[in-house]
Amino acid sequence: MARGLWKGAISFGLVNVPVELYSAQKRSEEIDLTMLDRRDMAPVGYKRVNKASGQEVPWEDVVKGYEYEDDKYVVLSEEDFRRANPEAAKTVDITAFVDLADIAPQYFETPYFLAPGKRGEKAYALLRDAMAKAGKAGIATVVIRTKAYLAALVPQGDALILNTLRYHKELKSAEDIDLPEKLKGAKVSSKELDMALRLIDDMADEWQPARYHDTYHEDLRKRIEEKIEAGQTEEITEPEKEEKAAKSADVIDLMSLLRKSVEGGKKAPAKDKAAANDDEKAEKPHHKPRRARKRRAA
């Protein structure tokens, strides 16, 4: 059973809906890599060091502090963060309802589930259904752990999703990067546009997130197993020499490339490779790579 991060309420107008906040993210399935000293393959660790004494500091002695003057700090505990604004610490305060489509993708950050609290099922369902029918998202402020966030409250099926948002000042504008001057005056012909639209239409599909998998994770695991089987557990693989890429032509025949893409047929769905990987795993039992043994001195 998932553990809630906190219990509080959604507040909109004079209505309060008791809820509990849950993380919507699974633990990472990345391969657990250990940092090693290449000279003897011994693991490299981290230490919390007192900068004045040079001594290691145990976790139980680590506290958070704010430097209000040079080398002068005020210490803050979890209770201080809570007392700073007791209401905000446990309230999803909706300040406005906006069209979900108007929130640009770069603003979305981390998803959470909101589950109804005791005796809050009806109010929860009312808010969920009203937002779904109106096609709106609730823009709210919320404190998670010790940080205040802007968030979007979005109905999804039977649940409400709370997605933290990045603040506008945290994002760069396209004007902040060096876009080539040619891009501003670049024009495409109507034929090129029609052909590109046809290719997009040919490749159109329904969004089915479950069909996409982290195939790089599996490929890296295979590479690890190859090195174990070859006895290369302590060897550093040197980079391959790359051939110099041929200089690109200044003029690209877009119509030719688009036409060949369309004539080549619809691109195979991403699920095909994942399905192949699943079939391969079914035939071959999966073995977790063993840790590399230290090389003993001769």
C-alpha positions as CSV (number, residue, x, y, z in Angstrom):
1,M,0.0,0.0,0.0
2,A,1.4,3.4,-1.0
3,R,2.2,5.8,1.8
4,G,0.8,9.3,1.6
5,L,3.1,12.3,1.9
6,W,0.6,14.4,3.8
7,K,-3.1,14.8,4.6
8,G,-4.7,18.2,4.0
9,A,-7.4,19.8,1.8
10,I,-8.1,21.3,-1.6
11,S,-9.5,24.8,-1.1
12,F,-11.5,26.5,-3.9
13,G,-13.9,29.3,-3.0
14,L,-15.4,28.4,0.4
15,V,-15.2,24.7,-0.4
16,N,-12.7,22.5,1.3
17,V,-12.1,18.9,0.1
18,P,-10.1,16.6,2.5
19,V,-7.4,14.8,0.5
20,E,-4.2,12.9,0.9
21,L,-1.2,13.4,-1.3
22,Y,0.7,10.5,-3.0
23,S,3.7,10.4,-5.3
24,A,2.7,9.3,-8.8
25,Q,6.2,8.3,-9.8
26,K,7.7,4.8,-9.6
27,R,11.2,4.2,-8.3
28,S,13.8,4.5,-11.0
29,E,14.8,1.3,-12.8
30,E,18.2,2.6,-13.8
31,I,21.1,0.2,-13.5
32,D,22.8,0.8,-10.1
33,L,26.4,1.8,-10.9
34,T,29.1,2.2,-8.3
35,M,31.8,4.8,-8.6
36,L,35.3,3.2,-8.6
37,D,38.9,4.2,-8.3
38,R,40.3,3.0,-11.7
39,R,43.7,2.3,-10.1
40,D,42.5,-0.5,-7.8
41,M,38.8,-0.8,-8.6
42,A,37.8,0.1,-5.0
43,P,34.5,1.8,-4.5
44,V,34.6,5.6,-4.0
45,G,32.4,6.9,-1.2
46,Y,31.1,10.3,-0.2
47,K,31.5,12.1,3.2
48,R,29.8,15.0,4.9
49,V,32.8,17.0,6.1
50,N,32.9,19.8,8.7
51,K,34.7,22.6,6.7
52,A,36.2,24.0,9.9
53,S,37.6,20.8,11.5
54,G,37.8,18.5,8.5
55,Q,36.0,15.8,10.5
56,E,33.1,13.7,9.1
57,V,29.6,14.7,10.3
58,P,27.0,12.0,11.0
59,W,23.5,12.5,9.6
60,E,22.0,13.0,13.0
61,D,24.1,16.1,13.5
62,V,23.3,17.7,10.2
63,V,20.8,20.6,10.4
64,K,19.6,23.3,8.0
65,G,20.6,26.9,8.5
66,Y,20.2,30.3,6.8
67,E,23.2,32.6,6.6
68,Y,21.8,36.0,7.6
69,E,25.3,37.6,8.0
70,D,28.8,36.3,7.1
71,D,29.4,33.1,9.0
72,K,26.2,33.7,11.1
73,Y,23.3,31.3,10.7
74,V,19.8,30.8,12.0
75,V,18.9,27.1,12.4
76,L,15.6,25.9,10.9
77,S,13.9,22.6,11.9
78,E,11.0,20.9,10.2
79,E,8.7,22.5,12.7
80,D,9.9,26.0,11.7
81,F,9.0,25.2,8.1
82,R,5.5,24.1,9.2
83,R,5.0,27.1,11.5
84,A,5.9,29.6,8.7
85,N,2.5,29.1,7.3
86,P,0.5,26.2,8.9
87,E,-2.4,26.6,6.4
88,A,-0.3,26.6,3.3
89,A,1.7,23.5,4.5
90,K,-1.4,21.2,4.1
91,T,-3.6,23.1,1.6
92,V,-3.9,22.9,-2.2
93,D,-5.2,26.4,-2.6
94,I,-6.8,26.8,-6.0
95,T,-6.6,30.4,-7.2
96,A,-7.9,30.1,-10.7
97,F,-9.2,27.7,-13.4
98,V,-7.7,27.8,-16.8
99,D,-7.9,25.8,-20.0
100,L,-5.6,22.8,-19.7
101,A,-4.4,23.2,-23.3
102,D,-3.2,26.7,-22.5
103,I,-0.5,25.4,-20.1
104,A,2.7,24.9,-22.3
105,P,4.4,21.5,-21.8
106,Q,7.7,23.0,-20.4
107,Y,5.8,24.2,-17.3
108,F,4.9,20.7,-16.1
109,E,7.3,19.1,-13.6
110,T,6.4,16.3,-11.1
111,P,3.0,14.4,-10.9
112,Y,1.2,13.5,-7.6
113,F,-2.1,11.7,-6.9
114,L,-4.7,13.3,-4.7
115,A,-7.0,10.8,-3.0
116,P,-10.2,11.9,-1.1
117,G,-10.0,11.9,2.7
118,K,-12.7,10.6,5.0
119,R,-16.1,12.0,4.2
120,G,-14.7,13.9,1.3
121,E,-15.7,11.6,-1.5
122,K,-18.7,13.6,-2.7
123,A,-16.9,17.0,-2.8
124,Y,-13.9,15.3,-4.4
125,A,-16.1,13.8,-7.2
126,L,-17.9,17.1,-7.7
127,L,-14.7,19.0,-8.3
128,R,-13.3,16.3,-10.5
129,D,-16.4,16.0,-12.7
130,A,-16.9,19.8,-12.9
131,M,-13.3,20.4,-14.1
132,A,-13.5,17.5,-16.6
133,K,-16.8,18.8,-18.1
134,A,-15.4,22.4,-18.3
135,G,-12.1,21.2,-19.7
136,K,-10.3,23.2,-17.0
137,A,-7.3,22.7,-14.8
138,G,-7.1,24.3,-11.3
139,I,-4.0,26.5,-10.8
140,A,-3.0,26.2,-7.2
141,T,-0.3,26.8,-4.6
142,V,0.9,24.0,-2.4
143,V,3.8,23.2,0.0
144,I,5.4,19.8,-0.4
145,R,7.9,18.9,2.3
146,T,9.7,22.3,2.7
147,K,9.2,23.9,-0.7
148,A,6.3,26.0,-2.1
149,Y,5.1,25.1,-5.6
150,L,2.8,26.4,-8.2
151,A,0.7,23.4,-9.4
152,A,-2.0,22.3,-11.8
153,L,-4.9,20.2,-10.6
154,V,-6.1,18.0,-13.4
155,P,-8.9,15.4,-13.5
156,Q,-7.9,12.0,-14.9
157,G,-10.3,9.1,-14.8
158,D,-11.6,8.7,-11.3
159,A,-8.7,10.6,-9.8
160,L,-7.3,14.1,-9.5
161,I,-3.6,14.6,-10.5
162,L,-1.6,17.4,-8.9
163,N,1.3,18.3,-11.2
164,T,3.8,20.8,-9.9
165,L,4.7,23.6,-12.3
166,R,7.8,25.5,-13.0
167,Y,7.6,29.2,-12.4
168,H,7.8,31.4,-15.4
169,K,11.1,32.9,-14.2
170,E,12.6,29.4,-14.0
171,L,12.2,28.9,-17.8
172,K,14.3,30.2,-20.6
173,S,12.8,31.9,-23.6
174,A,13.6,30.8,-27.2
175,E,15.0,34.3,-27.5
176,D,17.7,33.3,-25.0
177,I,19.3,30.8,-27.4
178,D,21.2,31.5,-30.5
179,L,18.7,30.6,-33.3
180,P,20.2,31.1,-36.7
181,E,19.2,34.2,-38.5
182,K,18.2,32.1,-41.5
183,L,15.5,30.4,-39.5
184,K,13.6,33.7,-39.1
185,G,13.3,34.2,-42.8
186,A,13.0,30.5,-43.7
187,K,10.0,29.8,-46.0
188,V,8.7,26.4,-47.2
189,S,6.7,25.9,-50.3
190,S,3.1,24.8,-50.3
191,K,4.1,21.5,-51.9
192,E,6.7,20.8,-49.2
193,L,4.1,21.6,-46.5
194,D,1.5,19.4,-48.1
195,M,4.0,16.5,-48.3
196,A,5.1,17.0,-44.7
197,L,1.4,17.0,-43.6
198,R,0.8,13.8,-45.5
199,L,3.8,12.1,-43.8
200,I,2.5,13.3,-40.4
201,D,-0.9,11.9,-41.2
202,D,0.6,8.5,-42.3
203,M,2.5,8.3,-39.0
204,A,-0.5,9.5,-36.8
205,D,-1.4,7.1,-34.0
206,E,-3.2,7.0,-30.7
207,W,-1.2,8.0,-27.6
208,Q,-0.6,4.7,-25.7
209,P,2.2,5.4,-23.2
210,A,2.4,1.7,-22.1
211,R,3.9,0.8,-25.5
212,Y,7.0,2.8,-24.9
213,H,9.9,1.3,-23.0
214,D,13.4,2.3,-21.9
215,T,15.2,0.2,-24.5
216,Y,18.5,1.9,-23.7
217,H,18.4,0.4,-20.2
218,E,18.1,-3.1,-21.7
219,D,20.8,-2.4,-24.3
220,L,23.2,-1.3,-21.5
221,R,22.4,-4.4,-19.5
222,K,23.3,-6.5,-22.5
223,R,26.6,-4.6,-22.8
224,I,27.4,-5.3,-19.2
225,E,26.7,-9.0,-19.7
226,E,28.9,-9.1,-22.8
227,K,31.8,-7.6,-20.8
228,I,31.3,-10.2,-18.0
229,E,31.2,-13.1,-20.4
230,A,34.4,-11.8,-22.2
231,G,36.2,-11.4,-18.9
232,Q,36.5,-7.6,-19.4
233,T,35.2,-6.7,-15.9
234,E,38.0,-4.4,-15.0
235,E,39.0,-3.0,-18.4
236,I,38.2,0.5,-19.5
237,T,36.6,0.5,-23.0
238,E,38.4,3.1,-25.1
239,P,36.3,5.3,-27.5
240,E,36.1,4.1,-31.0
241,K,37.6,6.3,-33.7
242,E,34.8,8.0,-35.6
243,E,35.1,8.6,-39.3
244,K,34.8,12.2,-40.3
245,A,31.2,12.9,-41.4
246,A,30.9,14.1,-45.0
247,K,30.3,17.8,-45.3
248,S,26.6,18.4,-45.6
249,A,25.4,20.0,-48.8
250,D,24.1,23.6,-48.3
251,V,20.9,22.8,-50.2
252,I,18.8,19.8,-49.0
253,D,16.2,18.4,-51.4
254,L,13.3,18.3,-48.8
255,M,10.7,17.2,-51.4
256,S,12.8,14.1,-52.3
257,L,13.3,13.1,-48.7
258,L,9.6,13.7,-47.8
259,R,8.5,11.7,-50.9
260,K,10.7,8.8,-50.1
261,S,9.5,8.8,-46.5
262,V,5.8,8.7,-47.6
263,E,6.5,6.1,-50.3
264,G,8.4,4.0,-47.7
265,G,5.2,3.5,-45.8
266,K,4.1,4.2,-42.2
267,K,6.9,4.0,-39.7
268,A,6.8,0.9,-37.5
269,P,5.2,1.7,-34.0
270,A,7.7,2.0,-31.1
271,K,6.0,-1.0,-29.5
272,D,7.5,-3.4,-32.1
273,K,11.1,-3.1,-30.6
274,A,9.8,-3.4,-27.1
275,A,7.7,-6.5,-28.0
276,A,10.8,-8.0,-29.6
277,N,12.7,-7.4,-26.4
278,D,9.9,-8.9,-24.3
279,D,10.0,-12.1,-26.6
280,E,13.7,-12.3,-26.3
281,K,13.5,-12.1,-22.5
282,A,10.9,-14.8,-22.4
283,E,13.2,-17.2,-24.3
284,K,16.3,-16.3,-22.4
285,P,16.2,-16.3,-18.6
286,H,17.4,-13.0,-17.1
287,H,20.5,-13.0,-14.9
288,K,21.4,-10.0,-12.9
289,P,25.0,-8.9,-13.7
290,R,27.4,-10.0,-11.0
291,R,29.6,-7.3,-9.3
292,A,33.1,-7.2,-10.8
293,R,35.6,-8.9,-8.5
294,K,38.7,-7.0,-7.5
295,R,41.8,-8.2,-9.3
296,R,44.2,-9.8,-6.9
297,A,47.8,-8.9,-7.0
298,A,50.0,-11.5,-8.6
